[in-house]
């Protein structure tokens, strides 16, 4: 395959054309550590609480939110970052996940 066609098909064209992509001063390892420590404070139907927002917590919340949405149950008990138990709705779970993702995006895009 000729080089020009290859770079256009693989996206290398974009990288070749824009060689000066801004790089972060924060290493990937530092970002991963910060992602593991994400905490988000969100106002949910039960009040305002702080939740863990790391990737594992995001995954668990999404699974629980999906299952709750598909079931007859309306609420799910969940623990806050300081181990308080609160009742969350699907909308509450969506707020927590959205806040966690937004915080994670800020860390990765620095």
C-alpha positions as CSV (number, residue, x, y, z in Angstrom):
1,X,0.0,0.0,0.0
2,X,1.3,3.4,-0.8
3,X,2.3,5.6,2.1
4,X,-0.1,8.4,1.5
5,X,-3.1,6.1,1.3
6,X,-1.9,4.3,4.5
7,X,-1.6,7.4,6.6
8,X,-5.1,8.6,5.4
9,X,-6.7,5.3,6.3
10,X,-5.0,4.8,9.7
11,X,-5.3,8.3,11.1
12,X,-1.5,8.8,10.9
13,X,-2.3,11.5,8.5
14,X,-3.8,13.6,11.3
15,X,-0.8,13.0,13.5
16,X,1.6,13.8,10.7
17,X,-0.2,16.9,9.8
18,X,-0.5,18.2,13.4
19,X,2.9,17.3,14.8
20,X,2.6,19.9,17.6
21,X,0.0,18.4,19.8
22,X,0.1,19.9,23.3
23,X,1.4,17.5,25.8
24,X,0.5,17.4,29.5
25,X,3.0,18.0,32.2
26,X,1.4,15.3,34.3
27,X,2.5,11.8,33.7
28,X,0.0,9.0,32.9
29,X,0.9,7.3,36.2
30,X,0.1,10.5,38.1
31,X,-3.2,10.8,36.3
32,X,-4.1,7.2,37.1
33,X,-3.4,7.8,40.8
34,X,-5.6,10.9,40.7
35,X,-8.4,9.1,38.9
36,X,-8.3,6.4,41.7
37,X,-8.9,9.2,44.3
38,X,-11.8,11.0,42.6
39,X,-14.5,12.1,45.0
40,X,-17.6,14.0,43.8
41,X,-20.1,15.8,45.9
42,X,-23.5,15.6,44.3
43,X,-27.0,16.7,45.4
44,X,-29.2,13.7,45.1
45,X,-32.8,13.1,46.2
46,X,-31.7,12.2,49.7
47,X,-29.5,15.3,50.1
48,X,-26.0,16.3,49.2
49,X,-23.3,13.6,49.6
50,X,-19.8,12.8,48.5
51,X,-19.3,9.6,46.5
52,X,-16.2,7.8,45.2
53,X,-15.8,8.5,41.5
54,X,-13.0,6.3,40.5
55,X,-13.4,4.0,37.4
56,X,-14.4,1.0,39.4
57,X,-17.1,3.0,41.2
58,X,-18.3,4.4,37.9
59,X,-18.6,0.9,36.5
60,X,-20.5,-0.4,39.5
61,X,-22.8,2.6,39.5
62,X,-23.6,2.2,35.8
63,X,-24.4,-1.5,36.3
64,X,-26.6,-0.8,39.3
65,X,-28.3,2.1,37.5
66,X,-29.0,-0.1,34.4
67,X,-30.4,-2.9,36.5
68,X,-32.5,-0.6,38.6
69,X,-33.9,1.0,35.5
70,X,-34.9,-2.4,34.1
71,X,-36.5,-3.6,37.4
72,X,-39.6,-2.8,39.3
73,X,-37.5,-1.3,42.1
74,X,-37.3,2.4,42.3
75,X,-34.3,2.9,44.7
76,X,-31.0,1.3,45.5
77,X,-29.1,1.6,48.8
78,X,-25.6,2.9,48.2
79,X,-22.7,3.9,50.5
80,X,-21.2,7.4,50.3
81,X,-17.4,8.0,50.6
82,X,-17.7,8.2,54.4
83,X,-19.8,5.0,54.6
84,X,-23.3,6.6,55.1
85,X,-26.0,4.6,53.5
86,X,-28.4,6.5,51.2
87,X,-31.2,5.5,48.9
88,X,-30.5,6.4,45.2
89,X,-32.8,6.6,42.2
90,X,-31.7,6.0,38.6
91,X,-31.5,9.8,38.2
92,X,-29.3,10.1,41.3
93,X,-27.0,7.5,39.9
94,X,-26.8,9.2,36.6
95,X,-25.8,12.5,38.3
96,X,-23.0,10.8,40.3
97,X,-21.6,9.0,37.2
98,X,-21.8,12.2,35.1
99,X,-20.0,14.2,37.8
100,X,-17.3,11.5,38.1
101,X,-16.8,11.4,34.3
102,X,-16.5,15.1,34.1
103,X,-13.9,15.1,36.9
104,X,-12.0,12.3,35.2
105,X,-12.0,14.2,31.9
106,X,-10.5,17.3,33.6
107,X,-7.7,15.2,35.0
108,X,-6.9,13.5,31.6
109,X,-7.2,16.7,29.6
110,X,-4.7,18.7,31.8
